[in-house]
């Protein structure tokens, strides 16, 4: 089964980093967050990826073009016949297709443009290129197959930066931290869709708007509730949080 990753946006809310590179290439622990996402899927046995690229796509292409070189010991012999010798030839068991889905294409359009690369696929996985999680992909797939609908999304409760005030009239009774029980579920990505989804995709809007609305109205969306770890990298504050977590047993690092 193929994994589609939406990685073409501008990342304007993390412009401190995305002025130079696309947001999925922003590093966490010295590796792009895109790499972290792919490592999770690979841990569950899914090694074929379609990356919906756009903004500064050449950086994503160059990263994977030089992946083995960057992750191996190398000798450069400028006088010898064998100019470059890669010693340990480290590589992932990945097949990566990077598709130019347009500079300012909306997410519905990006999905529509990679449809030809999914021919013959009954189901495919879809997620965003800026969020990591410890969701159990195998359990997610079992859930999707059991209900038989077109779309499964992973529903998560995001942590809030802000606390709550408890009132009695206008009198403040307490300050307290906001808990996950105080907030509703949102779409955390880590979706699974079957090929019929393209009958509902609106290529001129955000996937989260018209396409999901069409699917929902048709009764074709089911939610897999995930109460474990999930974190998007929307802002520099989010990036710094992930960097700190990476230093000590990061919860999304399910691979060995």
C-alpha positions as CSV (number, residue, x, y, z in Angstrom):
1,X,0.0,0.0,0.0
2,X,1.3,3.4,-0.9
3,X,1.7,6.4,1.4
4,X,0.8,9.8,0.1
5,X,2.3,12.8,1.9
6,X,1.1,16.4,1.4
7,X,4.3,18.4,1.3
8,X,3.8,21.3,-1.0
9,X,2.5,24.2,1.1
10,X,4.3,27.4,2.0
11,X,4.5,27.0,5.8
12,X,3.9,30.7,6.4
13,X,3.4,30.3,10.2
14,X,6.9,28.9,10.5
15,X,8.5,31.4,8.1
16,X,11.7,31.6,10.3
17,X,12.5,28.2,8.7
18,X,10.4,28.0,5.6
19,X,11.8,31.0,3.9
20,X,14.7,28.8,2.8
21,X,13.2,25.3,2.7
22,X,9.8,23.7,2.5
23,X,8.2,23.0,5.9
24,X,8.5,19.2,5.6
25,X,12.2,19.6,5.3
26,X,12.6,21.5,8.6
27,X,14.9,19.4,10.8
28,X,14.0,17.7,14.1
29,X,17.1,16.2,15.6
30,X,19.1,16.7,12.4
31,X,16.6,15.0,10.1
32,X,13.6,16.5,8.2
33,X,10.3,16.0,9.8
34,X,9.3,14.4,6.6
35,X,11.9,11.7,7.3
36,X,10.4,11.1,10.8
37,X,7.0,10.6,9.3
38,X,8.3,8.1,6.7
39,X,10.3,6.2,9.3
40,X,7.0,5.6,11.3
41,X,5.2,4.2,8.2
42,X,8.3,2.2,7.3
43,X,8.3,0.6,10.8
44,X,4.8,-0.8,10.0
45,X,6.0,-2.1,6.6
46,X,4.9,0.7,4.3
47,X,7.9,1.7,2.2
48,X,6.4,3.2,-1.0
49,X,5.8,6.9,-0.8
50,X,4.3,9.5,-3.1
51,X,5.2,13.0,-2.0
52,X,3.0,15.9,-3.2
53,X,5.6,18.6,-3.6
54,X,5.2,22.2,-4.6
55,X,7.0,25.1,-2.8
56,X,10.8,24.6,-3.1
57,X,10.3,21.1,-4.3
58,X,13.8,20.9,-5.7
59,X,15.1,20.7,-2.1
60,X,13.0,17.6,-1.4
61,X,14.3,16.0,-4.7
62,X,17.9,16.8,-3.9
63,X,17.6,15.4,-0.4
64,X,16.4,12.0,-1.7
65,X,18.8,12.1,-4.7
66,X,21.7,12.3,-2.3
67,X,20.2,10.3,0.6
68,X,22.7,7.4,0.4
69,X,25.6,9.7,0.1
70,X,24.6,11.8,3.1
71,X,24.1,8.8,5.3
72,X,27.2,6.8,4.4
73,X,31.0,7.0,4.9
74,X,32.5,8.2,1.7
75,X,36.0,8.6,0.3
76,X,36.6,11.3,-2.4
77,X,39.7,10.5,-4.4
78,X,40.3,13.4,-6.7
79,X,43.4,11.7,-8.4
80,X,42.2,8.1,-8.6
81,X,40.1,6.3,-11.1
82,X,37.4,5.7,-8.6
83,X,36.6,9.3,-7.7
84,X,33.9,8.5,-5.1
85,X,33.8,5.4,-3.0
86,X,30.8,4.8,-0.7
87,X,31.9,2.4,2.0
88,X,28.8,1.2,3.9
89,X,26.2,2.2,1.3
90,X,23.5,2.9,3.8
91,X,20.0,3.2,2.5
92,X,16.4,2.8,3.5
93,X,14.1,0.2,1.8
94,X,12.1,3.0,0.3
95,X,10.6,3.8,-3.1
96,X,9.9,7.6,-3.2
97,X,8.0,9.3,-6.0
98,X,8.1,13.1,-5.8
99,X,5.4,14.8,-7.8
100,X,5.3,18.5,-8.7
101,X,1.7,19.2,-7.7
102,X,2.0,23.0,-8.3
103,X,3.4,26.0,-6.5
104,X,0.1,27.3,-4.9
105,X,-2.2,24.3,-5.5
106,X,-4.7,23.6,-2.7
107,X,-4.6,20.3,-0.9
108,X,-7.6,18.9,-2.8
109,X,-5.8,19.7,-6.1
110,X,-2.6,18.1,-4.9
111,X,-4.4,14.9,-4.2
112,X,-6.1,15.0,-7.5
113,X,-2.8,15.4,-9.4
114,X,-1.3,12.3,-8.0
115,X,-4.2,10.1,-8.9
116,X,-2.4,8.5,-11.9
117,X,0.3,7.2,-9.5
118,X,-2.3,5.3,-7.5
119,X,-3.7,3.2,-10.4
120,X,-4.5,-0.3,-9.3
121,X,-4.4,0.6,-5.6
122,X,-7.5,-0.4,-3.7
123,X,-6.5,1.7,-0.6
124,X,-3.8,4.2,0.0
125,X,-2.6,6.1,3.1
126,X,-2.6,9.9,3.2
127,X,-1.1,12.3,5.8
128,X,0.4,15.8,6.2
129,X,4.1,16.5,6.0
130,X,4.3,18.4,9.2
131,X,2.9,16.2,12.0
132,X,4.2,13.2,13.9
133,X,2.4,10.6,16.0
134,X,2.7,7.2,17.7
135,X,-0.5,6.0,16.1
136,X,-0.5,2.3,15.4
137,X,-0.8,2.1,11.6
138,X,-1.6,-1.6,11.7
139,X,-4.6,-1.0,14.0
140,X,-5.6,2.0,11.9
141,X,-5.7,-0.2,8.8
142,X,-7.7,-2.9,10.5
143,X,-10.2,-0.3,11.6
144,X,-10.5,1.0,8.0
145,X,-11.0,-2.5,6.5
146,X,-13.6,-3.4,9.1
147,X,-16.0,-0.5,8.4
148,X,-15.9,-0.5,4.6
149,X,-16.2,3.2,4.0
150,X,-14.1,5.3,1.7
151,X,-12.2,7.4,4.2
152,X,-10.7,6.9,7.7
153,X,-9.1,9.8,9.5
154,X,-7.2,9.7,12.7
155,X,-9.0,11.9,15.3
156,X,-6.9,13.4,17.9
157,X,-7.3,15.9,20.8
158,X,-4.6,18.6,20.5
159,X,-2.9,20.1,23.5
160,X,-3.7,23.7,24.1
161,X,-1.2,26.4,25.0
162,X,-3.7,28.2,27.2
163,X,-5.4,27.5,30.5
164,X,-9.0,28.0,31.5
165,X,-10.6,30.4,33.9
166,X,-13.5,29.0,36.0
167,X,-16.2,31.6,36.9
168,X,-19.1,32.1,39.2
169,X,-20.8,35.1,37.6
170,X,-17.9,37.5,37.0
171,X,-15.9,36.2,39.9
172,X,-12.9,34.0,39.0
173,X,-12.9,30.8,41.0
174,X,-9.8,29.1,39.6
175,X,-7.0,29.1,37.1
176,X,-6.4,25.7,35.6
177,X,-4.5,24.1,32.8
178,X,-6.6,23.1,29.8
179,X,-6.8,19.3,29.5
180,X,-7.6,17.1,26.5
181,X,-11.0,16.6,28.0
182,X,-11.8,20.3,27.5
183,X,-11.3,20.2,23.7
184,X,-12.9,18.3,20.8
185,X,-11.3,16.0,18.3
186,X,-9.7,17.3,15.1
187,X,-8.4,15.6,12.0
188,X,-4.8,14.7,12.8
189,X,-4.0,13.3,9.3
190,X,-2.9,9.6,9.2
191,X,-5.8,8.9,6.9
192,X,-6.6,5.8,4.8
193,X,-8.7,6.2,1.7
194,X,-9.9,3.8,-1.0
195,X,-9.8,4.7,-4.7
196,X,-13.4,5.8,-4.8
197,X,-12.3,9.0,-3.0
198,X,-11.5,10.6,-6.3
199,X,-15.2,10.7,-7.1
200,X,-15.5,13.2,-4.3
201,X,-12.3,15.2,-4.6
202,X,-12.7,18.9,-5.3
203,X,-9.4,19.9,-7.0
204,X,-10.1,23.6,-6.5
205,X,-10.4,23.7,-2.7
206,X,-8.7,22.5,0.4
207,X,-9.1,18.7,1.0
208,X,-10.3,19.6,4.5
209,X,-13.2,21.7,3.1
210,X,-15.2,20.6,0.0
211,X,-13.8,17.1,-0.3
212,X,-14.3,16.1,3.3
213,X,-17.7,17.8,3.3
214,X,-18.7,15.8,0.3
215,X,-17.5,12.5,1.8
216,X,-19.1,13.3,5.2
217,X,-22.5,14.1,3.6
218,X,-22.3,10.8,1.8
219,X,-21.6,9.0,5.1
220,X,-18.2,7.8,3.9
221,X,-15.9,9.2,6.7
222,X,-15.1,7.2,9.8
223,X,-12.8,8.4,12.7
224,X,-10.2,6.3,14.3
225,X,-9.7,7.9,17.8
226,X,-6.1,8.2,18.9
227,X,-5.5,9.2,22.4
228,X,-1.7,8.8,22.3
229,X,0.9,11.2,21.1
230,X,0.4,13.6,18.2
231,X,2.1,16.9,17.5
232,X,2.0,19.1,14.4
233,X,4.9,21.5,13.6
234,X,2.9,24.6,12.7
235,X,5.1,27.2,14.4
236,X,8.7,27.7,15.6
237,X,7.4,27.0,19.1
238,X,6.2,23.6,17.9
239,X,9.5,22.9,16.3
240,X,11.4,23.7,19.5
241,X,9.0,21.4,21.5
242,X,9.7,18.5,19.1
243,X,13.5,19.2,19.3
244,X,13.3,18.9,23.1
245,X,11.3,15.7,22.9
246,X,13.8,14.2,20.5
247,X,16.6,14.6,23.0
248,X,15.0,12.2,25.4
249,X,12.9,9.2,24.3
250,X,10.7,10.9,21.6
251,X,7.2,9.4,21.8
252,X,6.8,9.2,18.0
253,X,10.0,7.2,17.5
254,X,8.4,3.8,17.2
255,X,11.2,2.4,15.1
256,X,14.3,0.8,16.5
